[in-house]
Amino acid sequence: MKKIFAFFIVAVYTTLFSLCSAVSLHDYPNVAVLPYANKAAVSSELTMGDATIVSEFVIEQLVDSNRFNMIEREEIEAIVKEHQFNMTGLVDLSTAVQLGKLAGAQFLIKGSVVGLSTKISGVNASAPQAGAGFNKYTVIANVTLRFIDVETGRIVLAASGTGESARTNTEFELKLMSKDEYENTLEYGGNSASSSYKVTIGGQDFSQVQVRNALYKAVYDVIYNKNFGVLAKMDGKSKLRKV
């Protein structure tokens, strides 16, 4: 009888603990965002720079959602310095959880930039004396985000997001002929254009501004995507992402 009663107490305690953990994610919890890691295979046309800027984007978007109590990044950095944590050591889950407890966080957010690539597309058309082209340069970013329960070390929610930033250019080419060359062309059916002028409107390459914008959009997507984002999963409205 005592064993049954003890088992019952343990079961009730475990159930209540699980419910508290689950509810706390919906009850304006204290959340700390760790520096983002860079695991991206970056295209040769780009440079990643500092991946920690993504952490700032995450903090901004979570504050705007009005669903979390965010712990200041400066406070996290002060604790890291005080307890002599190595920032690269925060990749280790036990170290990250210890930091979260010291900061008073109920949940930690860990994430990575897992992709940063480029794509070029466009249309070109030409005629004997003129030509035109349209080119689109796109940067694609992919990020992940995980909520970790500080008390248990369990990942309680995970999501991924994608963002794109495009810039375009338009090129016009015009071939000019002198009067004599024009008359010669009419008489002999030749094509002897002497001068060619090309005008380009817009950028002709990828930029770091695009990298930043693509990362920002990827963070927005990972949090607010109505089918696969963090908030949709918290509210039970998410769908299974098809590959």
PAMIDO-152603 format. One record per residue: residue number from 0; x, y, z of N, C-alpha, C in turn. Coordinates in nm, 3 decimals, always signed. Example, Ala and Ser with C-alpha at 12.3 -4.5 7.8 and 13.67 -1.06 7.14 Angstrom:
<recs>
0 / +1.319 / -0.569 / +0.780 / +1.230 / -0.450 / +0.780 / +1.320 / -0.330 / +0.780
1 / +1.285 / -0.225 / +0.708 / +1.367 / -0.106 / +0.714 / +1.290 / +0.003 / +0.787
</recs>
This chain:
<recs>
0 / +0.082 / -0.120 / +0.000 / +0.000 / +0.000 / +0.000 / +0.087 / +0.126 / +0.000
1 / +0.193 / +0.123 / +0.083 / +0.283 / +0.238 / +0.089 / +0.351 / +0.260 / -0.046
2 / +0.389 / +0.150 / -0.113 / +0.453 / +0.161 / -0.244 / +0.360 / +0.224 / -0.346
3 / +0.232 / +0.181 / -0.339 / +0.133 / +0.236 / -0.433 / +0.115 / +0.385 / -0.407
4 / +0.108 / +0.422 / -0.278 / +0.090 / +0.562 / -0.243 / +0.210 / +0.646 / -0.286
5 / +0.330 / +0.591 / -0.267 / +0.452 / +0.662 / -0.307 / +0.457 / +0.681 / -0.458
6 / +0.418 / +0.574 / -0.529 / +0.415 / +0.582 / -0.675 / +0.316 / +0.688 / -0.721
7 / +0.201 / +0.694 / -0.649 / +0.099 / +0.793 / -0.684 / +0.151 / +0.935 / -0.663
8 / +0.222 / +0.958 / -0.553 / +0.277 / +1.091 / -0.525 / +0.377 / +1.132 / -0.632
9 / +0.466 / +1.036 / -0.668 / +0.566 / +1.065 / -0.770 / +0.499 / +1.097 / -0.903
10 / +0.395 / +1.020 / -0.938 / +0.326 / +1.042 / -1.065 / +0.259 / +1.178 / -1.068
11 / +0.195 / +1.215 / -0.956 / +0.129 / +1.345 / -0.950 / +0.231 / +1.457 / -0.960
12 / +0.343 / +1.444 / -0.889 / +0.449 / +1.545 / -0.891 / +0.504 / +1.562 / -1.032
13 / +0.529 / +1.448 / -1.100 / +0.583 / +1.453 / -1.236 / +0.487 / +1.521 / -1.331
14 / +0.358 / +1.487 / -1.316 / +0.256 / +1.545 / -1.403 / +0.245 / +1.696 / -1.381
15 / +0.244 / +1.738 / -1.253 / +0.234 / +1.880 / -1.222 / +0.356 / +1.955 / -1.273
16 / +0.473 / +1.893 / -1.258 / +0.596 / +1.957 / -1.304 / +0.593 / +1.977 / -1.455
17 / +0.545 / +1.874 / -1.527 / +0.537 / +1.883 / -1.673 / +0.438 / +1.990 / -1.715
18 / +0.325 / +1.996 / -1.644 / +0.225 / +2.095 / -1.678 / +0.275 / +2.236 / -1.653
19 / +0.350 / +2.253 / -1.542 / +0.404 / +2.384 / -1.511 / +0.503 / +2.429 / -1.618
20 / +0.586 / +2.334 / -1.664 / +0.683 / +2.367 / -1.768 / +0.613 / +2.406 / -1.896
21 / +0.507 / +2.330 / -1.931 / +0.436 / +2.357 / -2.055 / +0.363 / +2.491 / -2.049
22 / +0.300 / +2.518 / -1.930 / +0.223 / +2.641 / -1.916 / +0.315 / +2.762 / -1.914
23 / +0.432 / +2.748 / -1.853 / +0.520 / +2.863 / -1.837 / +0.563 / +2.922 / -1.971
24 / +0.566 / +2.840 / -2.075 / +0.603 / +2.890 / -2.206 / +0.496 / +2.984 / -2.261
25 / +0.374 / +2.971 / -2.207 / +0.263 / +3.054 / -2.253 / +0.232 / +3.167 / -2.154
26 / +0.312 / +3.180 / -2.051 / +0.278 / +3.272 / -1.943 / +0.386 / +3.378 / -1.924
27 / +0.423 / +3.445 / -2.032 / +0.521 / +3.554 / -2.028 / +0.647 / +3.512 / -1.954
28 / +0.714 / +3.407 / -2.000 / +0.831 / +3.355 / -1.928 / +0.954 / +3.443 / -1.946
29 / +1.049 / +3.428 / -1.853 / +1.180 / +3.494 / -1.866 / +1.262 / +3.416 / -1.967
30 / +1.307 / +3.485 / -2.070 / +1.379 / +3.420 / -2.180 / +1.512 / +3.490 / -2.206
31 / +1.616 / +3.412 / -2.222 / +1.748 / +3.465 / -2.257 / +1.789 / +3.409 / -2.393
32 / +1.839 / +3.497 / -2.479 / +1.883 / +3.456 / -2.612 / +2.035 / +3.446 / -2.613
33 / +2.086 / +3.328 / -2.645 / +2.230 / +3.308 / -2.654 / +2.281 / +3.356 / -2.790
34 / +2.410 / +3.389 / -2.799 / +2.465 / +3.430 / -2.928 / +2.443 / +3.323 / -3.034
35 / +2.400 / +3.366 / -3.150 / +2.376 / +3.270 / -3.259 / +2.508 / +3.215 / -3.313
36 / +2.503 / +3.089 / -3.351 / +2.619 / +3.025 / -3.412 / +2.609 / +3.033 / -3.563
37 / +2.722 / +3.030 / -3.630 / +2.725 / +3.031 / -3.776 / +2.764 / +2.892 / -3.826
38 / +2.665 / +2.819 / -3.877 / +2.690 / +2.687 / -3.933 / +2.662 / +2.687 / -4.084
39 / +2.658 / +2.805 / -4.141 / +2.619 / +2.818 / -4.281 / +2.735 / +2.788 / -4.375
40 / +2.701 / +2.724 / -4.486 / +2.794 / +2.712 / -4.598 / +2.772 / +2.837 / -4.683
41 / +2.859 / +2.936 / -4.668 / +2.838 / +3.067 / -4.729 / +2.888 / +3.068 / -4.874
42 / +2.804 / +3.117 / -4.964 / +2.843 / +3.128 / -5.104 / +2.965 / +3.218 / -5.118
43 / +3.046 / +3.192 / -5.219 / +3.172 / +3.264 / -5.236 / +3.152 / +3.413 / -5.260
44 / +3.033 / +3.453 / -5.308 / +3.008 / +3.594 / -5.336 / +2.981 / +3.676 / -5.210
45 / +2.964 / +3.607 / -5.094 / +2.921 / +3.674 / -4.972 / +3.023 / +3.655 / -4.860
46 / +3.011 / +3.738 / -4.757 / +3.081 / +3.716 / -4.631 / +2.977 / +3.721 / -4.521
47 / +2.989 / +3.627 / -4.425 / +2.889 / +3.617 / -4.321 / +2.900 / +3.730 / -4.220
48 / +3.023 / +3.766 / -4.183 / +3.039 / +3.868 / -4.080 / +3.009 / +3.810 / -3.944
49 / +2.946 / +3.887 / -3.856 / +2.919 / +3.847 / -3.719 / +2.779 / +3.789 / -3.709
50 / +2.770 / +3.660 / -3.679 / +2.639 / +3.594 / -3.671 / +2.560 / +3.640 / -3.550
51 / +2.628 / +3.701 / -3.452 / +2.557 / +3.743 / -3.331 / +2.454 / +3.852 / -3.359
52 / +2.464 / +3.920 / -3.473 / +2.362 / +4.019 / -3.507 / +2.225 / +3.953 / -3.517
53 / +2.223 / +3.824 / -3.552 / +2.096 / +3.752 / -3.562 / +2.030 / +3.743 / -3.425
54 / +2.110 / +3.731 / -3.318 / +2.055 / +3.728 / -3.183 / +1.978 / +3.855 / -3.154
55 / +2.030 / +3.968 / -3.201 / +1.962 / +4.096 / -3.182 / +1.829 / +4.099 / -3.256
56 / +1.826 / +4.042 / -3.377 / +1.701 / +4.034 / -3.452 / +1.598 / +3.950 / -3.377
57 / +1.644 / +3.838 / -3.319 / +1.554 / +3.749 / -3.245 / +1.495 / +3.822 / -3.124
58 / +1.580 / +3.892 / -3.050 / +1.533 / +3.966 / -2.932 / +1.428 / +4.069 / -2.974
59 / +1.456 / +4.143 / -3.080 / +1.362 / +4.245 / -3.127 / +1.225 / +4.186 / -3.161
60 / +1.226 / +4.076 / -3.235 / +1.100 / +4.017 / -3.279 / +1.023 / +3.955 / -3.163
61 / +1.093 / +3.894 / -3.067 / +1.024 / +3.835 / -2.953 / +0.966 / +3.942 / -2.861
62 / +1.037 / +4.054 / -2.846 / +0.982 / +4.166 / -2.769 / +0.856 / +4.219 / -2.837
63 / +0.862 / +4.234 / -2.969 / +0.746 / +4.285 / -3.043 / +0.625 / +4.192 / -3.034
64 / +0.650 / +4.063 / -3.014 / +0.539 / +3.967 / -3.004 / +0.462 / +3.983 / -2.874
65 / +0.523 / +4.049 / -2.775 / +0.460 / +4.071 / -2.644 / +0.418 / +3.941 / -2.577
66 / +0.501 / +3.838 / -2.594 / +0.471 / +3.707 / -2.534 / +0.580 / +3.661 / -2.437
67 / +0.689 / +3.738 / -2.428 / +0.803 / +3.695 / -2.348 / +0.863 / +3.811 / -2.271
68 / +0.925 / +3.779 / -2.158 / +1.002 / +3.877 / -2.083 / +1.149 / +3.853 / -2.115
69 / +1.205 / +3.942 / -2.196 / +1.340 / +3.919 / -2.246 / +1.445 / +3.972 / -2.149
70 / +1.547 / +3.891 / -2.124 / +1.659 / +3.930 / -2.040 / +1.763 / +4.002 / -2.126
71 / +1.811 / +4.115 / -2.077 / +1.903 / +4.198 / -2.154 / +2.030 / +4.122 / -2.192
72 / +2.075 / +4.146 / -2.314 / +2.199 / +4.084 / -2.361 / +2.317 / +4.126 / -2.274
73 / +2.318 / +4.252 / -2.231 / +2.428 / +4.301 / -2.146 / +2.435 / +4.223 / -2.016
74 / +2.318 / +4.185 / -1.963 / +2.316 / +4.107 / -1.838 / +2.375 / +3.968 / -1.860
75 / +2.346 / +3.909 / -1.973 / +2.404 / +3.778 / -2.006 / +2.555 / +3.789 / -2.017
76 / +2.601 / +3.894 / -2.087 / +2.744 / +3.912 / -2.106 / +2.815 / +3.937 / -1.973
77 / +2.748 / +4.009 / -1.880 / +2.807 / +4.036 / -1.748 / +2.823 / +3.906 / -1.669
78 / +2.724 / +3.818 / -1.678 / +2.731 / +3.690 / -1.607 / +2.841 / +3.602 / -1.666
79 / +2.850 / +3.604 / -1.799 / +2.955 / +3.527 / -1.866 / +3.092 / +3.572 / -1.818
80 / +3.109 / +3.704 / -1.809 / +3.238 / +3.760 / -1.765 / +3.264 / +3.730 / -1.619
81 / +3.162 / +3.745 / -1.535 / +3.178 / +3.725 / -1.391 / +3.214 / +3.581 / -1.357
82 / +3.152 / +3.487 / -1.425 / +3.174 / +3.345 / -1.396 / +3.274 / +3.282 / -1.491
83 / +3.337 / +3.366 / -1.573 / +3.445 / +3.322 / -1.662 / +3.400 / +3.209 / -1.756
84 / +3.278 / +3.224 / -1.806 / +3.233 / +3.132 / -1.909 / +3.300 / +3.169 / -2.040
85 / +3.328 / +3.069 / -2.120 / +3.377 / +3.092 / -2.255 / +3.256 / +3.097 / -2.348
86 / +3.240 / +3.206 / -2.424 / +3.123 / +3.219 / -2.511 / +3.110 / +3.104 / -2.608
87 / +3.223 / +3.054 / -2.656 / +3.216 / +2.938 / -2.747 / +3.174 / +2.813 / -2.670
88 / +3.195 / +2.812 / -2.538 / +3.154 / +2.698 / -2.458 / +3.005 / +2.690 / -2.438
89 / +2.933 / +2.799 / -2.474 / +2.788 / +2.799 / -2.459 / +2.721 / +2.704 / -2.557
90 / +2.798 / +2.653 / -2.650 / +2.744 / +2.550 / -2.739 / +2.711 / +2.426 / -2.658
91 / +2.785 / +2.404 / -2.548 / +2.759 / +2.292 / -2.459 / +2.631 / +2.319 / -2.380
92 / +2.536 / +2.226 / -2.385 / +2.404 / +2.248 / -2.327 / +2.410 / +2.269 / -2.176
93 / +2.491 / +2.190 / -2.106 / +2.498 / +2.203 / -1.960 / +2.550 / +2.341 / -1.919
94 / +2.649 / +2.393 / -1.993 / +2.702 / +2.526 / -1.964 / +2.597 / +2.632 / -1.992
95 / +2.525 / +2.617 / -2.102 / +2.422 / +2.713 / -2.138 / +2.309 / +2.713 / -2.034
96 / +2.269 / +2.595 / -1.987 / +2.164 / +2.586 / -1.886 / +2.209 / +2.651 / -1.756
97 / +2.335 / +2.630 / -1.718 / +2.388 / +2.693 / -1.597 / +2.383 / +2.844 / -1.608
98 / +2.419 / +2.896 / -1.724 / +2.413 / +3.040 / -1.748 / +2.269 / +3.089 / -1.737
99 / +2.176 / +3.015 / -1.793 / +2.035 / +3.053 / -1.788 / +1.984 / +3.063 / -1.646
100 / +2.022 / +2.970 / -1.562 / +1.979 / +2.972 / -1.422 / +2.035 / +3.094 / -1.350
101 / +2.162 / +3.126 / -1.376 / +2.224 / +3.243 / -1.313 / +2.156 / +3.372 / -1.357
102 / +2.106 / +3.373 / -1.480 / +2.041 / +3.493 / -1.533 / +1.894 / +3.502 / -1.493
103 / +1.842 / +3.399 / -1.427 / +1.702 / +3.398 / -1.388 / +1.609 / +3.365 / -1.503
104 / +1.661 / +3.299 / -1.605 / +1.579 / +3.263 / -1.722 / +1.505 / +3.132 / -1.698
105 / +1.383 / +3.126 / -1.748 / +1.308 / +3.000 / -1.747 / +1.335 / +2.920 / -1.875
106 / +1.364 / +2.994 / -1.981 / +1.395 / +2.930 / -2.109 / +1.515 / +2.998 / -2.173
107 / +1.595 / +2.919 / -2.240 / +1.705 / +2.969 / -2.322 / +1.667 / +2.952 / -2.468
108 / +1.715 / +3.045 / -2.549 / +1.698 / +3.031 / -2.694 / +1.835 / +3.013 / -2.756
109 / +1.852 / +2.900 / -2.821 / +1.974 / +2.874 / -2.897 / +1.936 / +2.863 / -3.045
110 / +2.023 / +2.911 / -3.131 / +1.994 / +2.900 / -3.272 / +2.119 / +2.912 / -3.356
111 / +2.103 / +2.886 / -3.485 / +2.216 / +2.891 / -3.577 / +2.171 / +2.947 / -3.712
112 / +2.266 / +3.009 / -3.780 / +2.248 / +3.040 / -3.921 / +2.297 / +2.917 / -3.996
113 / +2.207 / +2.848 / -4.063 / +2.242 / +2.720 / -4.126 / +2.256 / +2.729 / -4.277
114 / +2.225 / +2.844 / -4.334 / +2.239 / +2.858 / -4.479 / +2.247 / +3.003 / -4.520
115 / +2.335 / +3.032 / -4.615 / +2.345 / +3.165 / -4.672 / +2.395 / +3.149 / -4.816
116 / +2.302 / +3.159 / -4.910 / +2.335 / +3.127 / -5.049 / +2.285 / +3.237 / -5.143
117 / +2.323 / +3.225 / -5.270 / +2.285 / +3.325 / -5.370 / +2.220 / +3.259 / -5.491
118 / +2.142 / +3.340 / -5.562 / +2.076 / +3.292 / -5.684 / +2.067 / +3.408 / -5.782
119 / +2.098 / +3.380 / -5.910 / +2.087 / +3.482 / -6.015 / +1.986 / +3.434 / -6.118
120 / +1.894 / +3.520 / -6.153 / +1.795 / +3.488 / -6.256 / +1.772 / +3.613 / -6.341
121 / +1.716 / +3.594 / -6.459 / +1.692 / +3.709 / -6.544 / +1.646 / +3.673 / -6.683
122 / +1.619 / +3.776 / -6.761 / +1.573 / +3.761 / -6.900 / +1.651 / +3.859 / -6.986
123 / +1.697 / +3.813 / -7.101 / +1.770 / +3.900 / -7.195 / +1.708 / +3.890 / -7.334
124 / +1.701 / +4.003 / -7.402 / +1.648 / +4.006 / -7.538 / +1.737 / +4.098 / -7.623
125 / +1.750 / +4.063 / -7.749 / +1.837 / +4.145 / -7.836 / +1.777 / +4.158 / -7.975
126 / +1.813 / +4.267 / -8.041 / +1.774 / +4.297 / -8.178 / +1.898 / +4.345 / -8.250
127 / +1.895 / +4.358 / -8.385 / +2.016 / +4.398 / -8.458 / +2.082 / +4.525 / -8.405
128 / +2.003 / +4.623 / -8.367 / +2.062 / +4.750 / -8.325 / +2.039 / +4.783 / -8.176
129 / +1.979 / +4.693 / -8.099 / +1.952 / +4.724 / -7.959 / +1.937 / +4.595 / -7.880
130 / +1.953 / +4.607 / -7.751 / +1.936 / +4.492 / -7.663 / +1.893 / +4.538 / -7.525
131 / +1.833 / +4.449 / -7.449 / +1.789 / +4.482 / -7.314 / +1.796 / +4.356 / -7.229
132 / +1.825 / +4.374 / -7.100 / +1.834 / +4.259 / -7.010 / +1.786 / +4.296 / -6.871
133 / +1.732 / +4.198 / -6.802 / +1.683 / +4.216 / -6.667 / +1.744 / +4.106 / -6.581
134 / +1.818 / +4.143 / -6.475 / +1.883 / +4.045 / -6.388 / +1.839 / +4.065 / -6.244
135 / +1.821 / +3.955 / -6.174 / +1.779 / +3.957 / -6.034 / +1.881 / +3.881 / -5.950
136 / +1.937 / +3.948 / -5.849 / +2.037 / +3.889 / -5.760 / +1.971 / +3.867 / -5.623
137 / +1.961 / +3.742 / -5.580 / +1.889 / +3.708 / -5.457 / +1.981 / +3.641 / -5.356
138 / +1.972 / +3.685 / -5.231 / +2.041 / +3.620 / -5.119 / +1.937 / +3.545 / -5.036
139 / +1.963 / +3.418 / -5.006 / +1.870 / +3.335 / -4.928 / +1.936 / +3.296 / -4.797
140 / +1.868 / +3.323 / -4.685 / +1.920 / +3.289 / -4.552 / +1.828 / +3.190 / -4.483
141 / +1.886 / +3.098 / -4.408 / +1.811 / +3.000 / -4.330 / +1.861 / +3.000 / -4.186
142 / +1.767 / +3.008 / -4.091 / +1.803 / +3.009 / -3.949 / +1.719 / +2.907 / -3.872
143 / +1.771 / +2.866 / -3.757 / +1.695 / +2.778 / -3.667 / +1.678 / +2.847 / -3.533
144 / +1.582 / +2.800 / -3.454 / +1.558 / +2.854 / -3.321 / +1.505 / +2.742 / -3.232
145 / +1.560 / +2.732 / -3.110 / +1.517 / +2.630 / -3.014 / +1.494 / +2.691 / -2.877
146 / +1.382 / +2.654 / -2.815 / +1.356 / +2.691 / -2.676 / +1.401 / +2.574 / -2.587
147 / +1.485 / +2.604 / -2.488 / +1.535 / +2.502 / -2.396 / +1.485 / +2.534 / -2.256
148 / +1.418 / +2.437 / -2.192 / +1.371 / +2.451 / -2.055 / +1.493 / +2.446 / -1.963
149 / +1.517 / +2.554 / -1.888 / +1.636 / +2.562 / -1.803 / +1.632 / +2.457 / -1.692
150 / +1.515 / +2.425 / -1.642 / +1.505 / +2.329 / -1.532 / +1.537 / +2.187 / -1.576
151 / +1.497 / +2.151 / -1.696 / +1.514 / +2.012 / -1.740 / +1.621 / +1.995 / -1.847
152 / +1.659 / +2.104 / -1.914 / +1.755 / +2.094 / -2.024 / +1.693 / +2.039 / -2.152
153 / +1.561 / +2.022 / -2.152 / +1.491 / +1.968 / -2.268 / +1.461 / +2.078 / -2.370
154 / +1.468 / +2.039 / -2.497 / +1.421 / +2.128 / -2.604 / +1.270 / +2.114 / -2.611
155 / +1.198 / +2.221 / -2.581 / +1.052 / +2.213 / -2.577 / +0.987 / +2.268 / -2.703
156 / +1.063 / +2.338 / -2.785 / +1.007 / +2.391 / -2.910 / +1.122 / +2.420 / -3.005
157 / +1.103 / +2.387 / -3.130 / +1.205 / +2.413 / -3.232 / +1.138 / +2.456 / -3.361
158 / +1.203 / +2.547 / -3.433 / +1.147 / +2.596 / -3.559 / +1.261 / +2.642 / -3.648
159 / +1.231 / +2.656 / -3.776 / +1.329 / +2.707 / -3.873 / +1.261 / +2.807 / -3.964
160 / +1.340 / +2.900 / -4.018 / +1.283 / +3.003 / -4.104 / +1.374 / +3.037 / -4.220
161 / +1.315 / +3.094 / -4.325 / +1.388 / +3.132 / -4.446 / +1.356 / +3.276 / -4.482
162 / +1.457 / +3.347 / -4.529 / +1.436 / +3.485 / -4.574 / +1.513 / +3.512 / -4.701
163 / +1.458 / +3.596 / -4.787 / +1.524 / +3.632 / -4.913 / +1.529 / +3.783 / -4.929
164 / +1.638 / +3.828 / -4.990 / +1.653 / +3.970 / -5.022 / +1.706 / +3.980 / -5.165
165 / +1.634 / +4.051 / -5.250 / +1.668 / +4.059 / -5.392 / +1.698 / +4.202 / -5.434
166 / +1.787 / +4.214 / -5.530 / +1.811 / +4.342 / -5.596 / +1.816 / +4.316 / -5.745
167 / +1.774 / +4.413 / -5.824 / +1.765 / +4.393 / -5.969 / +1.843 / +4.500 / -6.043
168 / +1.875 / +4.468 / -6.165 / +1.929 / +4.570 / -6.254 / +1.871 / +4.550 / -6.394
169 / +1.871 / +4.657 / -6.469 / +1.824 / +4.653 / -6.607 / +1.932 / +4.712 / -6.696
170 / +1.965 / +4.642 / -6.801 / +2.069 / +4.689 / -6.893 / +2.010 / +4.715 / -7.031
171 / +2.048 / +4.829 / -7.088 / +2.006 / +4.863 / -7.224 / +2.133 / +4.884 / -7.307
172 / +2.134 / +4.828 / -7.428 / +2.246 / +4.846 / -7.519 / +2.195 / +4.899 / -7.652
173 / +2.256 / +5.007 / -7.697 / +2.213 / +5.071 / -7.822 / +2.334 / +5.085 / -7.915
174 / +2.320 / +5.037 / -8.037 / +2.428 / +5.045 / -8.137 / +2.397 / +5.157 / -8.236
175 / +2.494 / +5.249 / -8.251 / +2.475 / +5.364 / -8.338 / +2.566 / +5.357 / -8.460
176 / +2.514 / +5.407 / -8.574 / +2.591 / +5.410 / -8.699 / +2.595 / +5.551 / -8.754
177 / +2.703 / +5.580 / -8.825 / +2.711 / +5.709 / -8.894 / +2.619 / +5.708 / -9.016
178 / +2.599 / +5.824 / -9.077 / +2.512 / +5.833 / -9.195 / +2.564 / +5.747 / -9.308
179 / +2.698 / +5.751 / -9.331 / +2.756 / +5.673 / -9.441 / +2.738 / +5.524 / -9.415
180 / +2.759 / +5.483 / -9.289 / +2.745 / +5.341 / -9.257 / +2.600 / +5.298 / -9.273
181 / +2.508 / +5.385 / -9.235 / +2.366 / +5.353 / -9.248 / +2.328 / +5.336 / -9.395
182 / +2.377 / +5.428 / -9.481 / +2.345 / +5.418 / -9.624 / +2.410 / +5.294 / -9.683
183 / +2.531 / +5.261 / -9.637 / +2.600 / +5.141 / -9.684 / +2.522 / +5.016 / -9.647
184 / +2.464 / +5.018 / -9.527 / +2.384 / +4.904 / -9.480 / +2.260 / +4.887 / -9.566
185 / +2.196 / +5.001 / -9.601 / +2.077 / +4.995 / -9.684 / +2.110 / +4.944 / -9.824
186 / +2.227 / +4.985 / -9.875 / +2.263 / +4.950 / -10.012 / +2.311 / +4.806 / -10.024
187 / +2.394 / +4.763 / -9.927 / +2.454 / +4.630 / -9.939 / +2.401 / +4.527 / -9.838
188 / +2.311 / +4.571 / -9.755 / +2.253 / +4.476 / -9.660 / +2.346 / +4.435 / -9.548
189 / +2.452 / +4.511 / -9.527 / +2.548 / +4.477 / -9.423 / +2.504 / +4.530 / -9.287
190 / +2.582 / +4.499 / -9.186 / +2.556 / +4.548 / -9.051 / +2.690 / +4.591 / -8.992
191 / +2.719 / +4.720 / -9.000 / +2.851 / +4.766 / -8.961 / +2.841 / +4.876 / -8.855
192 / +2.776 / +4.845 / -8.744 / +2.761 / +4.943 / -8.638 / +2.898 / +4.980 / -8.583
193 / +2.923 / +5.111 / -8.569 / +3.055 / +5.157 / -8.526 / +3.064 / +5.183 / -8.376
194 / +2.953 / +5.212 / -8.311 / +2.955 / +5.246 / -8.169 / +2.846 / +5.170 / -8.095
195 / +2.879 / +5.131 / -7.971 / +2.783 / +5.059 / -7.889 / +2.780 / +5.125 / -7.751
196 / +2.662 / +5.159 / -7.704 / +2.645 / +5.223 / -7.575 / +2.560 / +5.135 / -7.484
197 / +2.607 / +5.118 / -7.361 / +2.534 / +5.033 / -7.265 / +2.503 / +5.115 / -7.140
198 / +2.378 / +5.108 / -7.098 / +2.333 / +5.177 / -6.976 / +2.282 / +5.072 / -6.879
199 / +2.332 / +5.076 / -6.755 / +2.289 / +4.983 / -6.651 / +2.222 / +5.059 / -6.538
200 / +2.103 / +5.016 / -6.503 / +2.028 / +5.076 / -6.392 / +2.016 / +4.972 / -6.282
201 / +2.072 / +5.001 / -6.165 / +2.067 / +4.906 / -6.053 / +2.200 / +4.836 / -6.032
202 / +2.211 / +4.761 / -5.922 / +2.334 / +4.692 / -5.886 / +2.364 / +4.574 / -5.975
203 / +2.491 / +4.540 / -5.983 / +2.534 / +4.430 / -6.066 / +2.596 / +4.316 / -5.984
204 / +2.573 / +4.316 / -5.854 / +2.632 / +4.213 / -5.770 / +2.551 / +4.202 / -5.641
205 / +2.593 / +4.111 / -5.553 / +2.529 / +4.095 / -5.423 / +2.590 / +4.193 / -5.324
206 / +2.515 / +4.230 / -5.221 / +2.566 / +4.325 / -5.122 / +2.545 / +4.271 / -4.982
207 / +2.621 / +4.327 / -4.886 / +2.606 / +4.288 / -4.747 / +2.474 / +4.338 / -4.689
208 / +2.418 / +4.441 / -4.748 / +2.285 / +4.487 / -4.706 / +2.182 / +4.377 / -4.731
209 / +2.198 / +4.307 / -4.843 / +2.108 / +4.196 / -4.873 / +2.124 / +4.084 / -4.770
210 / +2.247 / +4.059 / -4.728 / +2.271 / +3.955 / -4.627 / +2.195 / +3.989 / -4.500
211 / +2.208 / +4.113 / -4.456 / +2.139 / +4.156 / -4.334 / +1.988 / +4.144 / -4.350
212 / +1.936 / +4.191 / -4.462 / +1.791 / +4.186 / -4.484 / +1.739 / +4.043 / -4.491
213 / +1.814 / +3.955 / -4.557 / +1.772 / +3.815 / -4.568 / +1.769 / +3.750 / -4.430
214 / +1.869 / +3.779 / -4.347 / +1.874 / +3.723 / -4.211 / +1.757 / +3.776 / -4.127
215 / +1.729 / +3.904 / -4.140 / +1.618 / +3.964 / -4.065 / +1.485 / +3.899 / -4.104
216 / +1.466 / +3.879 / -4.234 / +1.342 / +3.816 / -4.281 / +1.334 / +3.670 / -4.237
217 / +1.449 / +3.602 / -4.230 / +1.449 / +3.463 / -4.185 / +1.409 / +3.455 / -4.038
218 / +1.456 / +3.550 / -3.956 / +1.417 / +3.554 / -3.815 / +1.267 / +3.583 / -3.802
219 / +1.218 / +3.677 / -3.881 / +1.074 / +3.706 / -3.879 / +0.994 / +3.581 / -3.915
220 / +1.042 / +3.508 / -4.014 / +0.973 / +3.387 / -4.060 / +0.972 / +3.279 / -3.952
221 / +1.085 / +3.262 / -3.883 / +1.094 / +3.155 / -3.784 / +1.003 / +3.183 / -3.664
222 / +0.970 / +3.308 / -3.641 / +0.884 / +3.342 / -3.528 / +0.738 / +3.356 / -3.570
223 / +0.711 / +3.421 / -3.683 / +0.574 / +3.459 / -3.717 / +0.510 / +3.376 / -3.829
224 / +0.583 / +3.287 / -3.893 / +0.521 / +3.207 / -3.999 / +0.395 / +3.139 / -3.945
225 / +0.282 / +3.163 / -4.011 / +0.153 / +3.117 / -3.958 / +0.138 / +2.965 / -3.959
226 / +0.222 / +2.897 / -4.035 / +0.214 / +2.750 / -4.040 / +0.327 / +2.681 / -3.964
227 / +0.446 / +2.740 / -3.963 / +0.562 / +2.670 / -3.909 / +0.639 / +2.750 / -3.804
228 / +0.594 / +2.871 / -3.771 / +0.667 / +2.958 / -3.681 / +0.650 / +2.924 / -3.534
229 / +0.731 / +2.989 / -3.451 / +0.729 / +2.968 / -3.307 / +0.591 / +2.995 / -3.247
230 / +0.533 / +3.109 / -3.279 / +0.404 / +3.145 / -3.219 / +0.292 / +3.050 / -3.263
231 / +0.296 / +3.007 / -3.390 / +0.196 / +2.912 / -3.438 / +0.208 / +2.780 / -3.363
232 / +0.329 / +2.736 / -3.335 / +0.350 / +2.611 / -3.261 / +0.307 / +2.626 / -3.116
233 / +0.334 / +2.740 / -3.056 / +0.291 / +2.764 / -2.919 / +0.139 / +2.762 / -2.907
234 / +0.071 / +2.814 / -3.009 / -0.075 / +2.823 / -3.006 / -0.144 / +2.700 / -3.063
235 / -0.066 / +2.598 / -3.100 / -0.124 / +2.476 / -3.153 / -0.184 / +2.491 / -3.291
236 / -0.134 / +2.588 / -3.368 / -0.189 / +2.614 / -3.501 / -0.092 / +2.578 / -3.614
237 / +0.018 / +2.514 / -3.580 / +0.120 / +2.486 / -3.682 / +0.082 / +2.364 / -3.765
238 / +0.148 / +2.352 / -3.877 / +0.130 / +2.238 / -3.966 / +0.261 / +2.166 / -3.984
239 / +0.255 / +2.045 / -4.032 / +0.376 / +1.967 / -4.059 / +0.441 / +2.021 / -4.186
240 / +0.568 / +2.059 / -4.175 / +0.638 / +2.112 / -4.292 / +0.674 / +1.998 / -4.386
241 / +0.632 / +2.008 / -4.512 / +0.664 / +1.906 / -4.611 / +0.795 / +1.937 / -4.680
242 / +0.873 / +1.835 / -4.701 / +1.004 / +1.851 / -4.765 / +0.990 / +1.833 / -4.915
</recs>
